[in-house]
Amino acid sequence: MAEPPLVVKIQLGPRCISFPGEHALIGVTGFFVREIQLLAGTQVVVQFCRGRDKVSVAGTVYAHYAGLGLSVEFQKSSGLAVQRLAALLAA
């Protein structure tokens, strides 16, 4: 049976931006995604979902590149969540 696709959701206040996980470059300290624009310094909560498995990680928009996308850095206090994310990505 095929593994369900990864979905990423960026939550900032009442606003939620969702996109397929294959559109992002995800690492242990953060990720980069194309075609989404948010100001640097914006605090976000990012949820990574694969089927029923979900991991939420707090982060900050580290940089945005006009016309290209943005990068989010995970907060250092999110260590356990990042470990869970690594397991979710490896599945």
Rosetta constraint file for C-alpha pairs under 8 A:
AtomPair CA 4 CA 50 HARMONIC 5.79 0.50
AtomPair CA 4 CA 51 HARMONIC 5.52 0.50
AtomPair CA 5 CA 20 HARMONIC 7.50 0.50
AtomPair CA 5 CA 21 HARMONIC 7.33 0.50
AtomPair CA 5 CA 50 HARMONIC 5.88 0.50
AtomPair CA 5 CA 51 HARMONIC 7.33 0.50
AtomPair CA 6 CA 20 HARMONIC 6.19 0.50
AtomPair CA 6 CA 21 HARMONIC 4.80 0.50
AtomPair CA 6 CA 22 HARMONIC 7.35 0.50
AtomPair CA 6 CA 48 HARMONIC 6.85 0.50
AtomPair CA 6 CA 49 HARMONIC 5.61 0.50
AtomPair CA 6 CA 50 HARMONIC 4.70 0.50
AtomPair CA 6 CA 51 HARMONIC 7.72 0.50
AtomPair CA 7 CA 18 HARMONIC 7.03 0.50
AtomPair CA 7 CA 19 HARMONIC 5.99 0.50
AtomPair CA 7 CA 20 HARMONIC 4.69 0.50
AtomPair CA 7 CA 21 HARMONIC 4.97 0.50
AtomPair CA 7 CA 48 HARMONIC 5.90 0.50
AtomPair CA 7 CA 49 HARMONIC 5.11 0.50
AtomPair CA 7 CA 50 HARMONIC 6.43 0.50
AtomPair CA 8 CA 18 HARMONIC 5.63 0.50
AtomPair CA 8 CA 19 HARMONIC 5.48 0.50
AtomPair CA 8 CA 20 HARMONIC 6.09 0.50
AtomPair CA 8 CA 21 HARMONIC 5.59 0.50
AtomPair CA 8 CA 46 HARMONIC 6.97 0.50
AtomPair CA 8 CA 47 HARMONIC 5.75 0.50
AtomPair CA 8 CA 48 HARMONIC 4.71 0.50
AtomPair CA 8 CA 49 HARMONIC 6.34 0.50
AtomPair CA 9 CA 16 HARMONIC 6.44 0.50
AtomPair CA 9 CA 17 HARMONIC 5.48 0.50
AtomPair CA 9 CA 18 HARMONIC 4.31 0.50
AtomPair CA 9 CA 19 HARMONIC 6.59 0.50
AtomPair CA 9 CA 46 HARMONIC 5.60 0.50
AtomPair CA 9 CA 47 HARMONIC 5.05 0.50
AtomPair CA 9 CA 48 HARMONIC 6.53 0.50
AtomPair CA 10 CA 16 HARMONIC 5.57 0.50
AtomPair CA 10 CA 17 HARMONIC 5.04 0.50
AtomPair CA 10 CA 18 HARMONIC 6.39 0.50
AtomPair CA 10 CA 44 HARMONIC 6.47 0.50
AtomPair CA 10 CA 45 HARMONIC 5.97 0.50
AtomPair CA 10 CA 46 HARMONIC 4.59 0.50
AtomPair CA 10 CA 47 HARMONIC 6.52 0.50
AtomPair CA 11 CA 15 HARMONIC 5.91 0.50
AtomPair CA 11 CA 16 HARMONIC 4.53 0.50
AtomPair CA 11 CA 17 HARMONIC 6.54 0.50
AtomPair CA 11 CA 44 HARMONIC 5.69 0.50
AtomPair CA 11 CA 45 HARMONIC 5.17 0.50
AtomPair CA 11 CA 46 HARMONIC 6.10 0.50
AtomPair CA 11 CA 47 HARMONIC 7.79 0.50
AtomPair CA 12 CA 16 HARMONIC 6.42 0.50
AtomPair CA 12 CA 43 HARMONIC 7.01 0.50
AtomPair CA 12 CA 44 HARMONIC 5.07 0.50
AtomPair CA 12 CA 45 HARMONIC 6.66 0.50
AtomPair CA 19 CA 23 HARMONIC 7.08 0.50
AtomPair CA 20 CA 24 HARMONIC 7.72 0.50
AtomPair CA 23 CA 33 HARMONIC 6.15 0.50
AtomPair CA 23 CA 34 HARMONIC 6.92 0.50
AtomPair CA 24 CA 31 HARMONIC 6.53 0.50
AtomPair CA 24 CA 32 HARMONIC 5.55 0.50
AtomPair CA 24 CA 33 HARMONIC 4.44 0.50
AtomPair CA 24 CA 34 HARMONIC 7.09 0.50
AtomPair CA 25 CA 31 HARMONIC 5.37 0.50
AtomPair CA 25 CA 32 HARMONIC 5.21 0.50
AtomPair CA 25 CA 33 HARMONIC 6.53 0.50
AtomPair CA 26 CA 30 HARMONIC 6.19 0.50
AtomPair CA 26 CA 31 HARMONIC 4.31 0.50
AtomPair CA 26 CA 32 HARMONIC 6.70 0.50
AtomPair CA 27 CA 31 HARMONIC 5.79 0.50
AtomPair CA 28 CA 82 HARMONIC 6.44 0.50
AtomPair CA 28 CA 86 HARMONIC 7.28 0.50
AtomPair CA 29 CA 73 HARMONIC 5.86 0.50
AtomPair CA 29 CA 74 HARMONIC 5.50 0.50
AtomPair CA 30 CA 59 HARMONIC 7.83 0.50
AtomPair CA 30 CA 71 HARMONIC 7.19 0.50
AtomPair CA 30 CA 72 HARMONIC 5.34 0.50
AtomPair CA 30 CA 73 HARMONIC 4.31 0.50
AtomPair CA 30 CA 74 HARMONIC 5.05 0.50
AtomPair CA 31 CA 71 HARMONIC 5.60 0.50
AtomPair CA 31 CA 72 HARMONIC 5.46 0.50
AtomPair CA 31 CA 73 HARMONIC 6.80 0.50
AtomPair CA 32 CA 69 HARMONIC 7.23 0.50
AtomPair CA 32 CA 70 HARMONIC 5.70 0.50
AtomPair CA 32 CA 71 HARMONIC 4.23 0.50
AtomPair CA 32 CA 72 HARMONIC 6.47 0.50
AtomPair CA 33 CA 69 HARMONIC 5.58 0.50
AtomPair CA 33 CA 70 HARMONIC 5.74 0.50
AtomPair CA 33 CA 71 HARMONIC 6.52 0.50
AtomPair CA 34 CA 68 HARMONIC 5.43 0.50
AtomPair CA 34 CA 69 HARMONIC 3.98 0.50
AtomPair CA 34 CA 70 HARMONIC 6.56 0.50
AtomPair CA 35 CA 67 HARMONIC 6.60 0.50
AtomPair CA 35 CA 68 HARMONIC 5.48 0.50
AtomPair CA 35 CA 69 HARMONIC 4.61 0.50
AtomPair CA 35 CA 70 HARMONIC 7.81 0.50
AtomPair CA 36 CA 68 HARMONIC 7.62 0.50
AtomPair CA 36 CA 69 HARMONIC 4.93 0.50
AtomPair CA 36 CA 70 HARMONIC 6.36 0.50
AtomPair CA 37 CA 64 HARMONIC 6.42 0.50
AtomPair CA 37 CA 65 HARMONIC 7.74 0.50
AtomPair CA 37 CA 66 HARMONIC 7.38 0.50
AtomPair CA 37 CA 69 HARMONIC 5.78 0.50
AtomPair CA 37 CA 70 HARMONIC 6.20 0.50
AtomPair CA 38 CA 42 HARMONIC 7.01 0.50
AtomPair CA 38 CA 61 HARMONIC 7.15 0.50
AtomPair CA 38 CA 64 HARMONIC 6.60 0.50
AtomPair CA 38 CA 70 HARMONIC 7.08 0.50
AtomPair CA 39 CA 61 HARMONIC 6.87 0.50
AtomPair CA 39 CA 63 HARMONIC 7.44 0.50
AtomPair CA 39 CA 64 HARMONIC 6.43 0.50
AtomPair CA 40 CA 60 HARMONIC 7.61 0.50
AtomPair CA 40 CA 61 HARMONIC 4.92 0.50
AtomPair CA 40 CA 62 HARMONIC 5.36 0.50
AtomPair CA 40 CA 63 HARMONIC 4.92 0.50
AtomPair CA 40 CA 64 HARMONIC 6.02 0.50
AtomPair CA 41 CA 60 HARMONIC 5.80 0.50
AtomPair CA 41 CA 61 HARMONIC 5.25 0.50
AtomPair CA 41 CA 62 HARMONIC 6.19 0.50
AtomPair CA 41 CA 63 HARMONIC 7.77 0.50
AtomPair CA 42 CA 60 HARMONIC 5.59 0.50
AtomPair CA 42 CA 61 HARMONIC 5.26 0.50
AtomPair CA 43 CA 58 HARMONIC 7.67 0.50
AtomPair CA 43 CA 59 HARMONIC 6.03 0.50
AtomPair CA 43 CA 60 HARMONIC 4.58 0.50
AtomPair CA 43 CA 61 HARMONIC 6.57 0.50
AtomPair CA 44 CA 58 HARMONIC 6.06 0.50
AtomPair CA 44 CA 59 HARMONIC 5.34 0.50
AtomPair CA 44 CA 60 HARMONIC 5.82 0.50
AtomPair CA 44 CA 61 HARMONIC 7.33 0.50
AtomPair CA 45 CA 56 HARMONIC 6.61 0.50
AtomPair CA 45 CA 57 HARMONIC 5.70 0.50
AtomPair CA 45 CA 58 HARMONIC 4.45 0.50
AtomPair CA 45 CA 59 HARMONIC 5.97 0.50
AtomPair CA 46 CA 56 HARMONIC 5.51 0.50
AtomPair CA 46 CA 57 HARMONIC 5.21 0.50
AtomPair CA 46 CA 58 HARMONIC 6.20 0.50
AtomPair CA 46 CA 59 HARMONIC 7.09 0.50
AtomPair CA 47 CA 54 HARMONIC 6.66 0.50
AtomPair CA 47 CA 55 HARMONIC 5.56 0.50
AtomPair CA 47 CA 56 HARMONIC 4.26 0.50
AtomPair CA 47 CA 57 HARMONIC 6.38 0.50
AtomPair CA 48 CA 54 HARMONIC 5.61 0.50
AtomPair CA 48 CA 55 HARMONIC 5.26 0.50
AtomPair CA 48 CA 56 HARMONIC 6.37 0.50
AtomPair CA 48 CA 85 HARMONIC 7.41 0.50
AtomPair CA 49 CA 53 HARMONIC 5.74 0.50
AtomPair CA 49 CA 54 HARMONIC 4.46 0.50
AtomPair CA 49 CA 55 HARMONIC 6.64 0.50
AtomPair CA 50 CA 54 HARMONIC 6.52 0.50
AtomPair CA 50 CA 88 HARMONIC 7.39 0.50
AtomPair CA 53 CA 88 HARMONIC 7.44 0.50
AtomPair CA 55 CA 81 HARMONIC 6.48 0.50
AtomPair CA 55 CA 84 HARMONIC 6.73 0.50
AtomPair CA 55 CA 85 HARMONIC 6.05 0.50
AtomPair CA 55 CA 88 HARMONIC 7.98 0.50
AtomPair CA 56 CA 81 HARMONIC 6.70 0.50
AtomPair CA 57 CA 74 HARMONIC 6.70 0.50
AtomPair CA 57 CA 75 HARMONIC 7.78 0.50
AtomPair CA 57 CA 78 HARMONIC 6.09 0.50
AtomPair CA 57 CA 81 HARMONIC 5.96 0.50
AtomPair CA 57 CA 82 HARMONIC 6.95 0.50
AtomPair CA 58 CA 74 HARMONIC 5.94 0.50
AtomPair CA 58 CA 75 HARMONIC 5.82 0.50
AtomPair CA 58 CA 78 HARMONIC 6.51 0.50
AtomPair CA 59 CA 72 HARMONIC 6.16 0.50
AtomPair CA 59 CA 73 HARMONIC 5.40 0.50
AtomPair CA 59 CA 74 HARMONIC 4.16 0.50
AtomPair CA 59 CA 75 HARMONIC 5.04 0.50
AtomPair CA 60 CA 72 HARMONIC 5.44 0.50
AtomPair CA 60 CA 73 HARMONIC 5.40 0.50
AtomPair CA 60 CA 74 HARMONIC 6.55 0.50
AtomPair CA 60 CA 75 HARMONIC 7.12 0.50
AtomPair CA 61 CA 70 HARMONIC 7.02 0.50
AtomPair CA 61 CA 71 HARMONIC 5.87 0.50
AtomPair CA 61 CA 72 HARMONIC 4.31 0.50
AtomPair CA 61 CA 73 HARMONIC 6.32 0.50
AtomPair CA 62 CA 70 HARMONIC 7.58 0.50
AtomPair CA 62 CA 71 HARMONIC 5.57 0.50
AtomPair CA 62 CA 72 HARMONIC 5.22 0.50
AtomPair CA 62 CA 73 HARMONIC 5.76 0.50
AtomPair CA 63 CA 70 HARMONIC 5.68 0.50
AtomPair CA 63 CA 71 HARMONIC 5.41 0.50
AtomPair CA 63 CA 72 HARMONIC 7.24 0.50
AtomPair CA 64 CA 68 HARMONIC 7.85 0.50
AtomPair CA 64 CA 69 HARMONIC 5.87 0.50
AtomPair CA 64 CA 70 HARMONIC 4.11 0.50
AtomPair CA 64 CA 71 HARMONIC 6.36 0.50
AtomPair CA 65 CA 69 HARMONIC 5.35 0.50
AtomPair CA 65 CA 70 HARMONIC 5.90 0.50
AtomPair CA 74 CA 78 HARMONIC 6.80 0.50
AtomPair CA 75 CA 79 HARMONIC 7.99 0.50
AtomPair CA 78 CA 82 HARMONIC 6.09 0.50
AtomPair CA 79 CA 83 HARMONIC 6.34 0.50
AtomPair CA 80 CA 84 HARMONIC 6.36 0.50
AtomPair CA 81 CA 85 HARMONIC 6.09 0.50
AtomPair CA 82 CA 86 HARMONIC 6.21 0.50
AtomPair CA 83 CA 87 HARMONIC 6.49 0.50
AtomPair CA 84 CA 88 HARMONIC 6.21 0.50
AtomPair CA 85 CA 89 HARMONIC 6.12 0.50
AtomPair CA 86 CA 90 HARMONIC 6.15 0.50
AtomPair CA 87 CA 91 HARMONIC 6.29 0.50
